């Protein structure tokens, strides 16, 4: 007896990548493509990065807003937060305070016994402050990139979500569509999929990496959802990856329990220090294998095990 004929093979789908900065990141996009190609079933998927923060300011000069001691001739800021923090940590043990010089007419130095009253907290905070003052340009510049995107999204979230929606409509609607949202990109995805506009968009699975969306929800900072507001969350399976060493990642199951949100938390362990842990998801093959597994379950109509059951 011959086996029953197989139906037509499913067309390769699209993985819509929403970077946390909202701007194209060729390195991360290339890493996503490389990892996707290693997973059977995903290897033919198109990876579509979305530039959802195209109008956000770039290369902002923060020196004019800093105290007069800093100038444009100081060492330039570094946009790499990891490098900025490394320089900061290396300088914690630097000798000599950065406060104002003691005038020659000042009295004798304070006796050593005066330091006996200082607490350990004072010593630690003093060292942190001194190092922070020395490297303020670098630290502020590294932080400005993140806060600029947050400020842009809070101010122009409608435009950012419209850009993402246009990208989703450009995908093949006869094939699966997956949203892969990282950091602030995951917040934009949750907001869009909780909005009235989501009804006309095909998305089979939402995957979030290092997402602050649960935190934003509790702060009532999401566009359409909040603890004291009505509305429903994303009406599709949602896979949320978090890492204990990623200080910007949050768990979603307990937060969205009772909101009819089918979210499932999965823990990863990069063993990387922060902030490297915030992007370590992209090089973890397990993330993509689980993505494919959950996509298959979503396509088969299997209910997820979210809302507090799967951390």
ChimeraX attribute file (.defattr): number of C-alpha atoms within 10 A of each C-alpha:
attribute: neighborCount
match mode: 1-to-1
recipient: residues
	/A:1	3
	/A:2	4
	/A:3	5
	/A:4	6
	/A:5	6
	/A:6	6
	/A:7	6
	/A:8	6
	/A:9	6
	/A:10	10
	/A:11	12
	/A:12	17
	/A:13	22
	/A:14	22
	/A:15	26
	/A:16	22
	/A:17	25
	/A:18	28
	/A:19	24
	/A:20	26
	/A:21	21
	/A:22	27
	/A:23	18
	/A:24	18
	/A:25	14
	/A:26	10
	/A:27	8
	/A:28	16
	/A:29	17
	/A:30	14
	/A:31	13
	/A:32	22
	/A:33	19
	/A:34	14
	/A:35	19
	/A:36	24
	/A:37	16
	/A:38	13
	/A:39	17
	/A:40	10
	/A:41	16
	/A:42	20
	/A:43	15
	/A:44	15
	/A:45	19
	/A:46	17
	/A:47	19
	/A:48	18
	/A:49	24
	/A:50	23
	/A:51	19
	/A:52	26
	/A:53	24
	/A:54	14
	/A:55	14
	/A:56	18
	/A:57	11
	/A:58	11
	/A:59	9
	/A:60	10
	/A:61	12
	/A:62	14
	/A:63	20
	/A:64	10
	/A:65	8
	/A:66	12
	/A:67	8
	/A:68	8
	/A:69	8
	/A:70	16
	/A:71	14
	/A:72	12
	/A:73	7
	/A:74	12
	/A:75	11
	/A:76	12
	/A:77	19
	/A:78	16
	/A:79	18
	/A:80	15
	/A:81	21
	/A:82	16
	/A:83	15
	/A:84	21
	/A:85	18
	/A:86	10
	/A:87	17
	/A:88	21
	/A:89	14
	/A:90	10
	/A:91	17
	/A:92	17
	/A:93	12
	/A:94	12
	/A:95	9
	/A:96	8
	/A:97	14
	/A:98	11
	/A:99	8
	/A:100	6
	/A:101	7
	/A:102	9
	/A:103	7
	/A:104	7
	/A:105	6
	/A:106	7
	/A:107	8
	/A:108	7
	/A:109	7
	/A:110	8
	/A:111	8
	/A:112	7
	/A:113	8
	/A:114	8
	/A:115	10
	/A:116	8
	/A:117	8
	/A:118	10
	/A:119	9
	/A:120	9
	/A:121	9
	/A:122	11
	/A:123	12
	/A:124	11
	/A:125	11
	/A:126	14
	/A:127	19
	/A:128	16
	/A:129	16
	/A:130	21
	/A:131	21
	/A:132	20
	/A:133	17
	/A:134	18
	/A:135	20
	/A:136	19
	/A:137	24
	/A:138	24
	/A:139	23
	/A:140	20
	/A:141	23
	/A:142	20
	/A:143	16
	/A:144	19
	/A:145	19
	/A:146	15
	/A:147	13
	/A:148	16
	/A:149	22
	/A:150	18
	/A:151	12
	/A:152	17
	/A:153	22
	/A:154	14
	/A:155	11
	/A:156	14
	/A:157	19
	/A:158	15
	/A:159	16
	/A:160	25
	/A:161	23
	/A:162	14
	/A:163	16
	/A:164	25
	/A:165	21
	/A:166	12
	/A:167	16
	/A:168	23
	/A:169	13
	/A:170	9
	/A:171	19
	/A:172	14
	/A:173	14
	/A:174	11
	/A:175	15
	/A:176	20
	/A:177	24
	/A:178	22
	/A:179	25
	/A:180	25
	/A:181	25
	/A:182	28
	/A:183	22
	/A:184	25
	/A:185	33
	/A:186	26
	/A:187	26
	/A:188	26
	/A:189	25
	/A:190	25
	/A:191	21
	/A:192	24
	/A:193	23
	/A:194	20
	/A:195	18
	/A:196	11
	/A:197	12
	/A:198	15
	/A:199	11
	/A:200	10
	/A:201	16
	/A:202	19
	/A:203	24
	/A:204	20
	/A:205	26
	/A:206	27
	/A:207	27
	/A:208	27
	/A:209	29
	/A:210	28
	/A:211	29
	/A:212	22
	/A:213	27
	/A:214	22
	/A:215	18
	/A:216	16
	/A:217	19
	/A:218	15
	/A:219	11
	/A:220	15
	/A:221	15
	/A:222	19
	/A:223	18
	/A:224	19
	/A:225	22
	/A:226	19
	/A:227	12
	/A:228	7
	/A:229	9
	/A:230	10
	/A:231	13
	/A:232	18
	/A:233	21
	/A:234	23
	/A:235	18
	/A:236	18
	/A:237	26
	/A:238	27
	/A:239	25
	/A:240	25
	/A:241	24
	/A:242	26
	/A:243	23
	/A:244	17
	/A:245	18
	/A:246	24
	/A:247	16
	/A:248	20
	/A:249	24
	/A:250	22
	/A:251	25
	/A:252	29
	/A:253	24
	/A:254	16
	/A:255	19
	/A:256	23
	/A:257	14
	/A:258	10
	/A:259	15
	/A:260	15
	/A:261	21
	/A:262	21
	/A:263	30
	/A:264	24
	/A:265	23
	/A:266	17
	/A:267	14
	/A:268	17
	/A:269	14
	/A:270	18
	/A:271	13
	/A:272	14
	/A:273	13
	/A:274	17
	/A:275	17
	/A:276	15
	/A:277	21
	/A:278	24
	/A:279	19
	/A:280	20
	/A:281	23
	/A:282	20
	/A:283	15
	/A:284	15
	/A:285	15
	/A:286	14
	/A:287	21
	/A:288	21
	/A:289	18
	/A:290	16
	/A:291	23
	/A:292	19
	/A:293	12
	/A:294	22
	/A:295	22
	/A:296	15
	/A:297	15
	/A:298	17
	/A:299	12
	/A:300	9
	/A:301	10
	/A:302	11
	/A:303	10
	/A:304	19
	/A:305	15
	/A:306	22
	/A:307	21
	/A:308	16
	/A:309	12
	/A:310	13
	/A:311	16
